[in-house]
Every structure is written in C-alpha cells, then in structure tokens.
Amino acid sequence: MSTRLLPHEPGDRKCLKCNKTFRSKSAANRICKKCSQVNASLKVSKAQLARERGEKRLNGNLIEEQDTYEMNRF
C-alpha cells in the first residue's frame, strides 16, 4: 500500500528550498512558509527571475508561449 499523497491532498512534504518537512496544502505548495518569506523579500526583476528559472517545460517539451501546450492523452 502506497503512502504517496495525491496532488490535491494536504500533507507533509519537503520544502524544495531548505529540504525540511512542512505541512503543505497541496502539491502546488512546495516551499515552506519561512522560505516563501525569504523569497518574497528578495529584490529580483522579472527578467532576472526568468533567467534563473530557465525555459518552461511540460513533460520534457518546451513551452514556447504562456498557456499554450498540449496534454498527452492516454
């Protein structure tokens, strides 16, 4: 039996920044409150942030424009 959380389920997850376990609302919430506050206090332009994050990809495929991608159907 698996103990893996479903994406929409709240639960304990590891912060992607500090690697500490925290109580997450869902899989979309992957940065703990402390690290989120640190991130919010940084003075970074949108251009700098885009360079730091790199190219956007979905399932390994480059997303060229915002909100334009095809989902694989099974």
KOLFI-792377 format. One line per 3 residues: number of its first residue (from 1); for each residue x, y, z of C-alpha. Coordinates in steps of 0.25 Angstrom, whole numbers. Layout:
N
NUM	X,Y,Z ~ ...
***
This chain:
74
1	0,0,0 ~ 6,14,-4 ~ 7,25,5
4	9,35,-6 ~ 0,47,-6 ~ -9,51,-17
7	-6,65,-23 ~ -19,71,-17 ~ -17,65,-3
10	-11,73,8 ~ 0,66,16 ~ 15,67,20
13	24,70,8 ~ 39,74,8 ~ 42,89,4
16	49,89,-9 ~ 58,101,-4 ~ 62,96,10
19	58,81,9 ~ 51,82,23 ~ 38,75,24
22	26,84,26 ~ 10,83,25 ~ 6,86,11
25	-8,90,6 ~ -5,82,-7 ~ 5,78,-17
28	5,93,-22 ~ 10,97,-9 ~ 25,92,-9
31	32,104,-2 ~ 31,105,13 ~ 26,118,20
34	40,122,24 ~ 46,120,11 ~ 34,127,4
37	36,139,13 ~ 51,140,9 ~ 47,139,-6
40	37,150,-5 ~ 48,159,2 ~ 58,157,-10
43	59,169,-19 ~ 59,162,-33 ~ 54,167,-46
46	44,159,-55 ~ 56,157,-65 ~ 65,152,-55
49	55,142,-49 ~ 52,137,-63 ~ 67,135,-66
52	69,128,-53 ~ 57,119,-55 ~ 61,115,-69
55	52,110,-80 ~ 38,105,-77 ~ 35,91,-80
58	24,81,-78 ~ 27,66,-79 ~ 40,70,-85
61	34,78,-96 ~ 38,93,-97 ~ 26,102,-95
64	29,114,-104 ~ 17,123,-101 ~ 10,125,-88
67	-2,116,-86 ~ 0,108,-99 ~ 3,94,-98
70	-3,80,-102 ~ -6,70,-91 ~ -3,56,-94
73	-16,47,-95 ~ -16,33,-91
***
